[in-house]
Amino acid sequence: MAAFWGVGFTLGVFMFAASAPAPLYRVYAARWHFSALTLTAVFALYAVGLLIGLLVTGRLSDHLGRRPVILASITAEILAMICFILANSTALLCVARTVQGVATGCALGALSAALAELSESKGSLLGTVVVSSAPPFGLALGGLGSAALVYGPVPLRLVYWLIIAGLVVGAAAVAATRETVERRPGALASLKPVIGIPPEARSTFVAILPSLIALWALIGFYLSLGPGLAASIEGSPNLLWGGFAVFCMCFSGGTAVVLGRQAAAPKAMFIGCLALFAGVGLTFIAIVAGNIALFLTGSAIAGVGFGLAFLGNVRAVVQGAQPAQRAGALAVLYIVSYLMFSVPIVIAGIAEAHISAHEVALIFSGSVTLLAAVGIAASLTQRTRPTPVVQAASTRPEHSGAPTKAP
């Protein structure tokens, strides 16, 4: 299982890196005097780059193999971290965030598929658990760790050096991992952007959309505007408040995935949407009341909802896709996720030019609460019919430790 955990660690490092800049945006804004709209534009560039990476290379590892795509993505991520270290202006910050987005987009489908396949050979659901928990755990540690390191030496650079070290370790682990799919023709053709879910999984994908939109819009809110909102509620310039808000939501999400790992996809989505509805509703009240304790509590409950619902989303998609289509199907899942991660935040940034950040936060949290309610209803319809399940890999002769064969 060393190979499995090495790949899981690498996914966690990518997610750690994704949230690391979030608590630093206020420092960058103060140094380079950019507005809230510029902040959201920088944030959106990451998502745009990630979507480009997913659209272009989402199916590439189904043809070239998982390892080459992951190692190339790690190299690009290291280049992005170097750009962050060298950044002395908004322009270079934009370049760093865009390159980071492309690298992450290239890595996500291949890493997720590799984890599912490495765990399937042992007849385990561990792959979907790690795929679902690594993002919230990584985001949690990245947000809090970066905020804490601001008060250490070289505050705007140390976190990126640590990420580079983690990526090097991840590259070594991936290089030592066996390939889980055989090369097959069509790599060049796979670069043509195609968004498609296998026919047998389409009804399930439609059902998970409301919760998927709510989950990732919430994550985008916390990573862009959340740190500033938490600090304003507390009335403190201490960046740790912002990092702690991100940590509360994301860490509770990862913990929920681990504790709920045995839950079937519909049940996980149902309970997750309930918790999301309750948690975001509580943060709405906290914003109105200006109560930081209530805000953090609501963040933690919403995080539980994020973790469980995302676990259900990933499990449903993995179960509904054939092995040779899995990376592409997961890429579509992430494409939708990161569209919802970025678009609402850009709208919120534009809105801040006309109304207060406080009012934007209230509208945003109210919208997510409504989406969570729709997700509850959608998950109930899923509970009444079986999710299409692909025959477990461990029962097929070609999966007894050998690389996956193309159909």
C-alpha positions as CSV (number, residue, x, y, z in Angstrom):
1,M,0.0,0.0,0.0
2,A,3.0,2.3,0.0
3,A,2.4,3.2,-3.6
4,F,-1.2,4.1,-2.8
5,W,-0.3,6.4,0.1
6,G,2.5,8.0,-2.0
7,V,-0.1,9.0,-4.6
8,G,-2.5,10.1,-1.9
9,F,0.2,12.3,-0.4
10,T,0.8,13.9,-3.7
11,L,-2.9,14.8,-4.2
12,G,-2.8,16.3,-0.7
13,V,0.2,18.4,-1.5
14,F,-1.5,19.8,-4.6
15,M,-4.6,20.7,-2.5
16,F,-2.3,22.2,0.3
17,A,-0.8,24.4,-2.4
18,A,-4.2,25.4,-3.8
19,S,-5.2,27.1,-0.5
20,A,-1.8,28.3,0.6
21,P,-2.1,31.8,-1.1
22,A,-5.6,32.4,0.4
23,P,-4.5,34.0,3.7
24,L,-1.7,35.9,2.0
25,Y,-4.0,37.8,-0.4
26,R,-4.5,40.5,2.2
27,V,-0.7,40.9,2.5
28,Y,-0.3,41.1,-1.3
29,A,-3.1,43.6,-1.5
30,A,-1.6,45.8,1.1
31,R,1.9,45.7,-0.5
32,W,0.7,46.2,-4.1
33,H,-2.4,48.2,-3.5
34,F,-4.9,46.1,-5.5
35,S,-8.7,46.0,-5.0
36,A,-11.1,43.3,-4.0
37,L,-11.9,43.0,-7.7
38,T,-8.3,42.4,-8.5
39,L,-8.1,39.8,-5.7
40,T,-11.0,37.8,-7.2
41,A,-9.5,38.1,-10.7
42,V,-6.2,36.5,-9.4
43,F,-8.3,33.9,-7.7
44,A,-10.3,33.2,-10.8
45,L,-7.1,32.8,-12.9
46,Y,-6.3,29.7,-10.9
47,A,-9.7,28.2,-11.7
48,V,-9.4,29.2,-15.4
49,G,-5.9,27.5,-15.6
50,L,-7.3,24.5,-13.8
51,L,-10.2,24.2,-16.2
52,I,-7.9,24.4,-19.2
53,G,-5.7,21.7,-17.7
54,L,-8.8,19.4,-17.1
55,L,-10.3,20.1,-20.5
56,V,-7.1,19.4,-22.4
57,T,-5.5,16.7,-20.5
58,G,-8.4,15.2,-18.5
59,R,-8.4,12.0,-20.6
60,L,-4.6,11.9,-21.4
61,S,-3.7,9.5,-18.6
62,D,-6.2,7.0,-20.0
63,H,-3.8,6.7,-23.0
64,L,-0.3,7.5,-21.8
65,G,-0.7,6.1,-18.3
66,R,-1.1,7.8,-14.9
67,R,2.6,8.2,-14.0
68,P,3.8,10.3,-16.9
69,V,0.9,12.8,-16.6
70,I,1.3,13.1,-12.8
71,L,5.1,13.6,-13.0
72,A,4.7,16.3,-15.7
73,S,2.0,18.0,-13.5
74,I,4.4,18.0,-10.5
75,T,7.1,19.7,-12.6
76,A,4.6,22.4,-13.7
77,E,3.5,22.9,-10.1
78,I,7.1,23.4,-9.0
79,L,7.5,26.1,-11.6
80,A,4.4,27.8,-10.3
81,M,5.8,27.7,-6.7
82,I,9.0,29.3,-8.1
83,C,6.9,32.1,-9.6
84,F,5.3,32.7,-6.2
85,I,8.7,32.9,-4.6
86,L,9.9,35.4,-7.2
87,A,6.6,37.4,-7.2
88,N,7.2,41.2,-6.7
89,S,4.1,42.4,-8.5
90,T,0.5,41.6,-9.3
91,A,1.5,40.5,-12.8
92,L,3.8,37.7,-11.6
93,L,1.3,36.7,-9.0
94,C,-1.2,36.2,-11.8
95,V,1.3,34.1,-13.8
96,A,2.0,31.9,-10.7
97,R,-1.7,31.3,-10.0
98,T,-2.4,30.5,-13.6
99,V,0.4,28.0,-14.0
100,Q,-0.6,26.5,-10.7
101,G,-4.1,26.1,-12.0
102,V,-3.0,24.3,-15.2
103,A,-0.7,22.0,-13.2
104,T,-3.4,21.1,-10.8
105,G,-6.0,20.5,-13.5
106,C,-3.6,18.2,-15.3
107,A,-2.9,16.2,-12.1
108,L,-6.4,15.8,-10.7
109,G,-7.9,13.3,-13.1
110,A,-4.8,11.1,-13.2
111,L,-4.2,11.2,-9.4
112,S,-7.8,10.4,-8.7
113,A,-8.0,7.5,-11.2
114,A,-4.6,6.1,-9.9
115,L,-5.9,6.1,-6.4
116,A,-9.1,4.3,-7.4
117,E,-7.2,1.7,-9.3
118,L,-4.5,1.1,-6.7
119,S,-7.1,0.4,-4.1
120,E,-9.4,-1.7,-6.3
121,S,-6.7,-4.4,-6.7
122,K,-7.3,-5.1,-3.0
123,G,-11.1,-4.9,-3.3
124,S,-11.2,-1.7,-1.2
125,L,-13.3,1.5,-1.2
126,L,-10.2,3.3,0.2
127,G,-9.5,5.0,-3.2
128,T,-12.7,7.0,-3.2
129,V,-12.2,7.9,0.5
130,V,-8.8,9.3,-0.1
131,V,-9.9,11.0,-3.3
132,S,-12.7,12.7,-1.4
133,S,-10.7,13.5,1.8
134,A,-7.4,14.6,0.4
135,P,-8.8,17.9,-1.0
136,P,-10.5,19.1,2.2
137,F,-7.5,18.0,4.4
138,G,-5.0,19.5,2.0
139,L,-7.0,22.8,1.8
140,A,-7.4,22.9,5.6
141,L,-3.7,22.5,6.3
142,G,-2.7,24.9,3.5
143,G,-4.9,27.7,4.7
144,L,-3.9,27.5,8.4
145,G,-0.3,26.6,7.7
146,S,0.2,29.5,5.3
147,A,-1.4,31.9,7.8
148,A,0.9,30.7,10.6
149,L,4.0,30.9,8.5
150,V,3.3,34.6,7.7
151,Y,4.6,35.3,11.2
152,G,7.8,33.3,10.6
153,P,10.9,34.1,8.5
154,V,10.5,35.1,4.8
155,P,6.7,35.2,5.3
156,L,5.7,35.3,1.6
157,R,8.1,32.6,0.5
158,L,8.6,29.9,3.2
159,V,5.3,28.1,2.5
160,Y,6.2,27.8,-1.2
161,W,9.6,26.3,-0.4
162,L,7.9,23.7,1.8
163,I,5.4,22.9,-0.9
164,I,8.3,22.3,-3.4
165,A,9.9,19.9,-0.9
166,G,6.6,18.1,-0.6
167,L,6.2,17.9,-4.4
168,V,9.7,16.4,-4.7
169,V,8.8,13.7,-2.2
170,G,5.6,13.1,-4.1
171,A,7.4,12.8,-7.4
172,A,9.7,10.2,-5.9
173,A,6.7,8.2,-4.6
174,V,4.9,8.4,-8.0
175,A,8.0,7.4,-9.9
176,A,8.3,4.2,-7.7
177,T,4.6,3.3,-8.3
178,R,3.5,0.7,-10.7
179,E,1.5,1.9,-13.7
180,T,-2.2,1.0,-13.4
181,V,-3.2,1.3,-17.1
182,E,-1.6,0.1,-20.3
183,R,-0.7,2.6,-23.0
184,R,-3.2,2.7,-25.8
185,P,-3.6,4.7,-29.0
186,G,-5.3,8.1,-29.2
187,A,-3.2,10.2,-26.8
188,L,-3.1,13.1,-29.3
189,A,-6.8,12.9,-30.1
190,S,-7.6,12.9,-26.3
191,L,-6.2,16.4,-26.1
192,K,-9.2,17.7,-27.9
193,P,-11.5,19.1,-25.2
194,V,-14.5,16.8,-24.8
195,I,-16.9,17.0,-21.9
196,G,-18.7,13.7,-21.5
197,I,-20.0,11.4,-18.8
198,P,-20.5,7.7,-19.7
199,P,-24.2,7.0,-20.6
200,E,-24.7,4.7,-17.7
201,A,-23.7,7.4,-15.2
202,R,-25.5,10.4,-16.7
203,S,-28.6,10.3,-14.6
204,T,-26.5,10.0,-11.4
205,F,-24.4,13.0,-12.5
206,V,-27.5,15.1,-13.1
207,A,-28.7,14.2,-9.6
208,I,-25.5,15.2,-7.9
209,L,-25.2,18.6,-9.7
210,P,-27.0,20.8,-7.1
211,S,-24.9,19.5,-4.3
212,L,-21.7,19.8,-6.4
213,I,-22.5,23.4,-7.3
214,A,-23.2,24.3,-3.6
215,L,-20.1,22.5,-2.3
216,W,-17.5,24.1,-4.6
217,A,-19.1,27.6,-4.6
218,L,-18.7,27.4,-0.8
219,I,-15.1,26.4,-1.0
220,G,-14.4,29.2,-3.5
221,F,-16.0,31.7,-1.1
222,Y,-13.9,30.6,1.9
223,L,-10.6,30.6,0.0
224,S,-11.1,34.0,-1.6
225,L,-13.4,36.2,0.6
226,G,-13.6,34.0,3.8
227,P,-10.3,35.1,5.4
228,G,-11.2,38.8,5.1
229,L,-14.7,38.2,6.3
230,A,-13.6,36.2,9.4
231,A,-11.1,39.0,10.2
232,S,-13.7,41.7,9.9
233,I,-16.2,39.8,12.0
234,E,-13.6,39.4,14.8
235,G,-12.3,43.0,14.2
236,S,-8.7,41.8,14.2
237,P,-5.9,42.1,11.6
238,N,-4.4,38.8,12.6
239,L,-4.3,36.6,9.5
240,L,-4.7,33.4,11.7
241,W,-8.5,34.2,11.9
242,G,-8.8,33.8,8.2
243,G,-6.6,30.7,8.1
244,F,-8.6,29.2,11.0
245,A,-11.9,29.7,9.2
246,V,-10.6,27.8,6.2
247,F,-9.2,25.1,8.5
248,C,-12.5,24.7,10.4
249,M,-14.5,24.0,7.3
250,C,-12.0,21.9,5.3
251,F,-10.6,19.8,8.2
252,S,-14.1,18.9,9.4
253,G,-14.9,18.0,5.8
254,G,-11.9,15.6,5.6
255,T,-12.8,14.1,9.0
256,A,-16.4,13.5,7.9
257,V,-15.2,11.6,4.8
258,V,-13.0,9.3,7.0
259,L,-15.8,8.7,9.5
260,G,-18.4,8.2,6.8
261,R,-16.3,6.1,4.5
262,Q,-18.7,3.1,4.5
263,A,-21.7,5.2,3.5
264,A,-23.3,4.5,0.2
265,A,-23.3,7.3,-2.3
266,P,-26.9,8.4,-2.0
267,K,-26.8,8.3,1.9
268,A,-23.6,10.3,2.0
269,M,-25.0,13.0,-0.3
270,F,-28.3,13.2,1.7
271,I,-26.6,13.6,5.1
272,G,-24.0,15.9,3.5
273,C,-26.5,18.2,2.0
274,L,-28.4,18.3,5.4
275,A,-25.2,19.4,7.2
276,L,-24.4,21.9,4.5
277,F,-27.8,23.4,4.8
278,A,-27.5,23.7,8.6
279,G,-23.9,24.9,8.6
280,V,-24.3,27.6,5.9
281,G,-27.5,28.7,7.5
282,L,-25.7,29.2,10.8
283,T,-22.9,31.2,9.1
284,F,-25.6,33.4,7.7
285,I,-26.8,34.1,11.2
286,A,-23.2,34.6,12.4
287,I,-22.6,37.2,9.7
288,V,-25.7,39.1,10.6
289,A,-24.8,39.0,14.3
290,G,-21.1,39.6,13.9
291,N,-20.3,36.5,16.0
292,I,-17.0,34.9,15.2
293,A,-17.6,31.8,17.4
294,L,-20.9,31.1,15.6
295,F,-19.2,31.7,12.2
296,L,-16.5,29.1,13.0
297,T,-19.1,26.7,14.3
298,G,-21.2,27.1,11.2
299,S,-18.0,26.7,9.0
300,A,-17.2,23.4,10.7
301,I,-20.8,22.0,10.2
302,A,-20.8,23.1,6.6
303,G,-17.4,21.4,6.2
304,V,-19.0,18.1,7.4
305,G,-21.6,18.6,4.7
306,F,-18.9,19.3,2.1
307,G,-17.0,16.2,3.0
308,L,-19.9,13.8,3.0
309,A,-21.6,15.1,-0.1
310,F,-18.4,15.2,-2.1
311,L,-17.6,11.6,-1.0
312,G,-21.0,10.6,-2.3
313,N,-20.4,12.5,-5.6
314,V,-17.0,10.9,-6.2
315,R,-18.3,7.4,-5.3
316,A,-21.3,7.7,-7.6
317,V,-19.1,8.8,-10.6
318,V,-16.4,6.1,-10.0
319,Q,-19.1,3.4,-9.7
320,G,-20.8,4.5,-12.9
321,A,-17.7,4.6,-15.1
322,Q,-15.7,1.8,-16.8
323,P,-12.0,1.8,-15.8
324,A,-10.8,3.1,-19.2
325,Q,-13.3,6.0,-18.9
326,R,-12.7,6.8,-15.2
327,A,-10.1,9.6,-15.5
328,G,-12.3,11.4,-18.1
329,A,-15.4,11.0,-16.0
330,L,-13.6,12.3,-12.9
331,A,-12.2,15.2,-15.0
332,V,-15.8,16.2,-15.8
333,L,-16.6,16.1,-12.1
334,Y,-13.7,18.5,-11.4
335,I,-14.6,20.7,-14.3
336,V,-18.0,21.3,-12.9
337,S,-16.6,21.7,-9.4
338,Y,-14.1,24.4,-10.4
339,L,-16.5,26.3,-12.6
340,M,-18.6,26.6,-9.5
341,F,-15.4,27.3,-7.5
342,S,-14.6,30.4,-9.6
343,V,-17.6,31.9,-11.4
344,P,-19.6,32.9,-8.2
345,I,-16.5,34.4,-6.7
346,V,-15.9,36.6,-9.8
347,I,-19.5,37.7,-9.5
348,A,-19.1,38.4,-5.8
349,G,-15.9,40.5,-6.6
350,I,-17.8,42.6,-9.1
351,A,-20.7,43.0,-6.7
352,E,-18.4,44.4,-4.0
353,A,-17.9,47.4,-6.2
354,H,-21.6,48.3,-5.7
355,I,-22.5,46.8,-2.3
356,S,-20.7,46.0,0.9
357,A,-18.7,42.8,1.5
358,H,-21.1,42.1,4.3
359,E,-24.1,42.2,2.0
360,V,-22.2,40.1,-0.6
361,A,-21.5,37.4,2.1
362,L,-25.2,37.3,3.1
363,I,-26.4,36.9,-0.5
364,F,-23.7,34.2,-1.2
365,S,-24.5,32.2,1.9
366,G,-28.2,32.4,1.3
367,S,-27.7,31.1,-2.3
368,V,-25.6,28.2,-1.1
369,T,-28.2,27.3,1.5
370,L,-30.9,27.2,-1.2
371,L,-28.7,25.0,-3.4
372,A,-28.2,22.7,-0.4
373,A,-31.9,22.3,-0.1
374,V,-32.2,21.4,-3.7
375,G,-29.4,18.9,-3.2
376,I,-31.3,17.3,-0.3
377,A,-34.3,16.8,-2.6
378,A,-32.1,15.4,-5.4
379,S,-30.4,12.9,-3.1
380,L,-33.7,11.6,-1.9
381,T,-34.7,10.7,-5.5
382,Q,-31.4,8.8,-5.8
383,R,-32.2,6.8,-2.7
384,T,-35.2,5.3,-4.5
385,R,-33.2,3.7,-7.3
386,P,-29.9,1.8,-7.4
387,T,-26.8,3.5,-8.7
388,P,-25.3,1.7,-11.7
389,V,-22.2,-0.1,-10.4
390,V,-19.3,-1.3,-12.5
391,Q,-18.2,-4.8,-11.6
392,A,-15.5,-4.6,-9.0
393,A,-12.0,-4.6,-10.5
394,S,-10.8,-7.3,-8.1
395,T,-13.2,-9.8,-9.6
396,R,-11.8,-9.4,-13.1
397,P,-8.8,-11.5,-14.2
398,E,-7.0,-8.6,-15.7
399,H,-7.1,-6.6,-12.4
400,S,-5.3,-9.2,-10.3
401,G,-2.4,-6.9,-10.0
402,A,-1.8,-6.4,-13.7
403,P,-2.3,-3.1,-15.4
404,T,-5.8,-2.3,-16.6
405,K,-6.5,-3.3,-20.2
406,A,-8.4,-1.1,-22.5
407,P,-11.8,-2.5,-23.6
